[in-house]
Amino acid sequence: MASINFNPFEGWFRKPPNPLPGPKKPDPKPEFEPKKPGHYTQLLEQFFWECENLPDYRHTPEVDKILNDDPIWEKKENPTEEKLKENEKFWKEFRASPVVQFLARAEQISDKINDMELKENEKPRRSEDKKLILGAAATIHKLQKEEAVESKRRDLAVLEANDGVWPGVRTPSHALFLWASGSELATILKQDHMPNKYIPKDLRLELSRI
């Protein structure tokens, strides 16, 4: 028996199939995280900070300890009375040595000759040289040898306390080459001697690429 079709429109009004899933929505953006500054940005910030605050690396407890430690004489704390007497006896014999007395006398004579030369050259031969000599004397007075030697010793102590590298980023010009300068520096770099380690780390890396 043939069936009767009561739906002349057939599949026109059928239930549509489930739609295809749409594209996944992207996850909500995470909150903005500031980027960490890079290596060179940190160096630049540290350089500006050092320019404003001017940290003194030349007068630190580590540097003073290196300068105060005598490489020859051992410094003993709370010595006994016997040690004090032994030390006093040693210095008495040391000063009584003819060689020491001769060296001390030679130093006194050298100072006396120097004073005589200064007195002899006190007045210039020409009047127009007077201002020049006064200016030169003022400059020489500022650049005394003892101060220069003490300053260099302190700078070298700073390097020794910081493994041969000047601390910070703002390296002063006088600390770049404390051991050599000019043509002497080129020879040292070629031979790769110990003073090479007293050149700042960044500069050593740059020189190694050349």
C-alpha positions in Angstrom: 0.0 0.0 0.0 1.4 3.3 -1.1 2.1 5.9 1.7 0.6 9.3 1.4 3.0 12.3 1.6 1.5 14.9 3.8 4.5 17.2 3.4 4.6 18.6 -0.1 7.5 20.8 0.6 9.6 17.9 1.8 12.8 19.1 3.4 12.2 22.8 3.2 11.2 23.2 6.8 13.4 20.5 8.3 15.4 21.4 11.4 18.7 22.8 10.2 21.8 20.9 11.4 24.0 22.2 14.1 26.0 25.2 12.8 29.8 24.8 12.5 31.7 26.2 15.5 33.0 29.7 14.8 36.6 30.7 15.2 37.9 30.7 18.8 38.0 34.1 20.3 41.4 35.1 21.3 42.2 35.1 25.0 41.9 38.4 26.7 45.1 40.4 26.5 47.1 40.1 29.7 47.7 43.2 31.7 50.5 45.4 30.3 53.8 44.3 31.7 56.6 46.9 31.4 59.6 45.5 29.5 62.7 45.0 31.5 65.4 47.5 30.4 68.2 46.0 28.3 71.8 45.8 29.2 72.8 49.0 27.5 69.8 50.9 28.9 70.9 49.8 32.4 74.4 51.0 31.7 73.1 54.4 30.6 70.8 54.7 33.6 73.7 53.8 35.9 76.0 56.4 34.1 73.4 59.1 34.7 73.0 58.1 38.3 76.8 58.3 38.8 76.9 61.7 37.2 74.3 63.0 39.6 75.5 61.3 42.8 79.3 61.2 42.1 80.1 58.0 44.2 83.6 58.1 45.7 85.2 54.7 45.0 88.6 56.0 46.0 87.8 56.3 49.7 86.2 53.0 50.8 87.2 50.7 53.7 88.5 48.1 51.2 90.8 50.6 49.5 92.0 52.1 52.8 92.8 48.6 54.1 94.9 47.8 51.0 96.8 51.1 51.4 97.4 50.6 55.1 98.6 47.0 54.8 102.4 47.0 54.5 103.6 44.3 52.1 106.9 44.1 54.0 106.2 44.6 57.7 103.6 42.5 59.3 101.2 44.4 61.5 100.5 42.7 64.8 97.7 43.8 67.1 98.2 43.8 70.9 101.9 42.9 70.9 103.5 41.6 74.1 106.0 43.6 76.1 108.7 41.2 74.9 107.8 41.9 71.3 107.9 45.6 71.9 111.4 45.4 73.4 112.6 43.2 70.5 111.2 45.7 68.0 112.8 48.7 69.8 116.1 46.9 69.8 115.9 46.1 66.1 115.2 49.8 65.2 118.0 50.9 67.4 120.5 48.6 65.6 119.0 49.6 62.2 119.5 53.3 62.8 123.0 52.7 64.1 124.0 51.0 60.8 126.6 52.9 58.9 124.8 52.3 55.6 121.5 53.7 56.9 123.3 56.7 58.4 125.1 57.3 55.0 121.8 57.1 53.1 120.0 59.5 55.5 122.9 61.9 55.3 122.8 61.7 51.4 119.1 62.5 51.5 119.7 65.6 53.7 122.5 66.8 51.3 120.2 66.3 48.3 117.4 68.3 50.0 120.0 71.1 50.8 121.2 71.2 47.2 117.7 71.4 46.0 116.9 74.4 48.3 120.1 76.2 47.1 119.0 75.8 43.5 115.6 77.1 44.2 117.0 80.1 46.0 119.4 80.7 43.1 116.6 80.6 40.6 114.3 82.6 42.7 114.8 85.9 40.8 114.5 85.7 37.0 117.3 87.1 34.8 114.8 89.1 32.7 112.0 91.1 34.2 109.5 89.9 31.6 110.0 86.3 32.7 108.9 87.1 36.3 105.1 86.6 35.6 105.8 83.4 33.7 108.0 82.0 36.5 105.3 82.9 39.1 102.7 81.1 37.0 104.8 78.1 36.5 105.7 77.9 40.2 102.0 78.0 41.0 101.3 75.2 38.6 104.2 73.1 39.8 103.0 73.7 43.4 99.6 72.2 42.6 101.1 69.2 40.8 103.4 68.0 43.6 105.1 64.7 43.1 104.0 63.3 46.5 100.4 64.0 45.7 100.6 62.4 42.3 102.3 59.3 43.7 99.7 59.0 46.5 96.8 59.5 44.0 98.2 56.7 41.7 98.7 54.3 44.6 95.1 54.9 45.7 93.8 54.4 42.1 95.7 51.2 41.9 94.3 50.1 45.2 90.8 50.8 43.9 91.5 48.4 40.9 93.0 45.8 43.2 89.9 45.9 45.4 87.6 45.4 42.4 89.5 42.6 40.5 91.4 45.0 38.2 88.2 46.8 36.9 87.3 50.3 37.8 83.8 50.1 39.6 80.8 51.7 38.0 80.3 52.9 34.5 81.6 56.4 34.6 85.3 55.5 34.5 87.5 58.6 34.9 90.0 59.2 32.1 93.0 59.0 34.5 91.9 55.4 35.4 91.9 54.1 31.8 95.7 53.5 31.6 97.3 53.7 35.0 100.3 51.6 34.1 101.3 53.0 30.7 100.5 55.7 28.1 101.3 56.5 24.5 103.7 54.3 22.7 104.5 52.4 25.9 100.9 51.2 26.0 101.0 49.6 22.5 104.0 47.5 23.5 102.3 46.3 26.7 99.1 45.3 24.8 101.1 43.3 22.2 103.0 41.4 24.9 99.9 41.0 27.0 101.6 41.6 30.3 100.0 41.9 33.7 99.2 45.6 33.4 96.7 44.7 30.7 94.2 43.6 33.3 94.1 47.2 34.7 92.3 48.4 31.5 88.5 48.5 32.0 86.7 45.3 30.9 84.6 46.9 28.2 87.7 48.5 26.6 89.6 45.2 26.8 86.8 43.5 24.9 86.8 46.2 22.3 90.6 45.9 21.9 90.3 42.1 21.5 88.1 42.6 18.4 90.7 44.8 16.6 
